[in-house]
Amino acid sequence: MTTYAELLDKLAIPLIAAPMFLVSNPKLAMAACREGILGTFPAHCTRTRDVFEEWLKEMAAGFEEDSAENYAPYGVNLVVHPTNPRFEGDLELCIKYKVPVVLTSKGAPGDTFGQIHDYGGLILHDVASRRHAEKALEAGADGLIAVCGGAGGHTGTINPFALVNEIRQITDKPIVLAGGMTTGRDILAAQVMGADLVYMGTRFIATNEATVTDEYRQMLCDTNANDVFFTAALDGAPANWLKPSLLAAGIDLDELVRTPATEVMSPDKVKGRYKNIYSAGHGVGNIHKVEPVADVCRRLKAEYKGAVGQLGGLQKLAS
């Protein structure tokens, strides 16, 4: 795969099941790929480089099945920030296994992008502002992931309409919109407002395949957007967390509000903190049950198709 057009041709709908720390895994990613959704996971979800390689082997084996030609490709999130001690080794493995789509974040080194392009990989880079987008484009990113206010986990703060419009002013490259979306209708709405694809994470946590506790799954079903708490005090990066999990961990929310942001920490340093503190985006109120990834994907595809049909009626009103 070398172009966005080739990627889009492989997708049933313009959707990426976002890589989520301590949540995503090859089983979840493969289930999405089988349904024509780009499945992903972070390299730093694994404890060691060897385990990461085992995950890549598992994905390669999954794509050796006879029907794999109809699958969507998969992607890996690679943290390219200097605080990631595994960066070089994980990059080597992405190159070795020719990961089709590399989702880079927390830095935009042009030499890294060049190495991924050399084997034909496609690079989509996380941005939370126009300046982030400019740096990523200068480094050679093939597309931009606009992480807006309302995204789960580490998040941006800018309204999606504003951020997509600002980015669109400086590039015609693909924009992937992230932040609070949970339905097929949301995917179409993102396209109408100027994005090309959607990044959906929280919707895939309450699934059988996610690497999470039953307590986490149930909390997603029991909460809504008012239960999402925004702070940068836990690991130095702005993020959205579920209030019930913070309270259960003994964290005083009033004190957390007054706590200044720390320096950005490496994934290894904060991994233990996330075992009992759960993240979610503003779309959590639209999750009501735990189900297999395949069921989620099939419903999203049906909702998207239905929304496209309804859009035709709206076009007639505008004519």
C-alpha positions, -999 to 999 in steps of 0.1 A, spaced: 0 0 0 14 34 -10 -15 58 -13 -45 70 6 -67 60 -24 -55 24 -21 -63 25 16 -98 39 10 -105 12 -16 -99 -15 10 -123 0 36 -160 -9 38 -167 25 54 -142 54 61 -134 43 97 -104 34 118 -108 16 151 -84 38 170 -53 24 189 -60 25 226 -33 20 253 -39 -12 274 -72 -18 254 -64 -26 218 -48 -59 207 -44 -81 177 -77 -99 183 -96 -67 184 -77 -53 154 -82 -85 133 -119 -86 141 -123 -50 127 -102 -58 96 -124 -87 88 -154 -63 87 -136 -39 64 -127 -15 92 -90 -5 97 -80 -22 130 -51 -9 150 -31 -12 183 -3 8 199 32 -7 199 36 4 235 6 -18 246 32 -46 247 56 -50 276 86 -58 255 98 -56 219 96 -94 217 59 -93 226 53 -66 200 69 -88 174 46 -117 184 16 -94 179 29 -85 144 33 -122 136 -2 -128 148 -15 -101 124 5 -115 95 -9 -150 102 -44 -136 102 -39 -120 68 -27 -153 53 -63 -167 54 -80 -172 20 -105 -144 25 -79 -119 36 -80 -102 3 -113 -87 14 -100 -75 47 -92 -39 56 -55 -34 63 -42 -29 98 -22 -1 115 2 4 144 5 34 166 41 44 171 50 70 197 79 90 182 85 113 212 120 112 228 104 99 260 96 66 244 127 44 250 114 17 227 109 39 197 139 27 176 133 -10 182 95 -7 175 102 12 143 126 -15 132 98 -41 136 73 -19 118 97 -18 89 106 -56 91 69 -66 90 59 -38 66 31 -25 87 6 -10 61 -4 20 81 17 36 108 -1 60 131 25 83 146 21 106 176 40 130 199 66 141 174 71 143 136 107 132 127 111 134 89 138 107 89 114 82 105 87 91 80 112 85 52 120 50 65 83 41 66 77 54 31 107 34 18 88 1 23 55 15 11 39 23 45 13 50 49 17 76 77 -12 92 95 0 116 122 -18 129 154 -23 166 156 -43 188 179 -37 222 164 -28 239 131 8 243 141 10 206 149 -4 199 114 21 222 97 50 204 114 37 170 104 32 180 68 67 194 67 80 161 79 61 142 51 30 128 67 5 113 42 -25 124 63 -34 140 96 -54 127 125 -73 158 140 -76 149 177 -104 173 189 -121 181 221 -141 151 233 -117 124 223 -111 96 249 -77 92 265 -51 117 254 -71 144 236 -71 177 219 -91 207 231 -103 224 199 -138 221 185 -138 197 155 -154 222 131 -127 248 139 -98 223 138 -108 206 105 -114 240 88 -80 253 100 -62 222 88 -81 221 55 -68 257 48 -32 244 46 -36 209 30 -57 188 7 -42 156 22 -66 133 41 -79 143 75 -90 117 100 -114 132 126 -112 120 162 -134 130 191 -167 118 206 -181 99 176 -199 65 181 -223 60 152 -224 55 114 -242 88 112 -213 105 129 -189 91 103 -210 107 75 -213 140 94 -175 141 97 -172 137 59 -198 164 53 -178 188 75 -146 182 55 -129 152 71 -121 120 51 -121 93 77 -131 89 113 -111 77 143 -133 58 167 -119 45 200 -143 45 230 -170 27 210 -146 -3 207 -137 -6 244 -171 -22 255 -164 -52 233 -156 -88 241 -122 -85 224 -108 -55 242 -81 -61 268 -101 -45 297 -118 -56 329 -156 -63 331 -157 -34 355 -144 -11 328 -169 -24 302 -198 -20 326 -187 16 336 -188 25 299 -224 13 298 -234 32 329 -219 66 323 -224 95 300 -206 127 288 -211 144 322 -190 116 338 -159 125 317 -132 144 335 -105 164 316 -70 169 331 -33 169 322 -22 163 357 -18 125 355 9 122 329 15 156 315 -7 152 284 -44 165 283 -67 135 286 -103 125 294 -110 101 322 -141 85 337 -150 102 370 -162 70 387 -128 53 381 -109 84 395 -131 84 426 -127 47 431 -89 51 430 -92 76 458 -85 107 438 -100 140 450 -114 157 419 -113 191 434 -76 187 442 -70 173 407 -85 204 392 -60 225 411 -30 203 403 -8 217 375 2 195 346 33 174 351 60 169 325 51 144 297 60 110 310 70 79 290 44 51 286 65 28 308 64 52 337 26 56 337 15 21 327 7 11 363 -15 42 368 -39 32 341 -49 -3 354 -77 11 375 -82 45 360 -104 43 329 -106 67 300 -135 75 276 -146 101 252 -177 123 252 -195 97 231 -196 73 260 -233 80 267 -242 62 234 -228 29 247 -253 6 264 -241 -29 261 -210 -51 256 -208 -70 223 -184 -85 198 -164 -62 176 -180 -77 145 -215 -67 157 -203 -31 164 -188 -29 129 -218 -43 112 -241 -18 129 -218 11 121 -218 0 84 -256 -2 84 -260 32 102 -236 48 77 -255 34 47 -288 46 62 -273 81 68 -261 83 32 -296 75 20 -311 102 43 -285 127 31 -299 124 -4 -332 138 9 -315 167 25 -298 175 -8 -331 177 -24 -342 203 2 -311 224 -6 -317 224 -44 
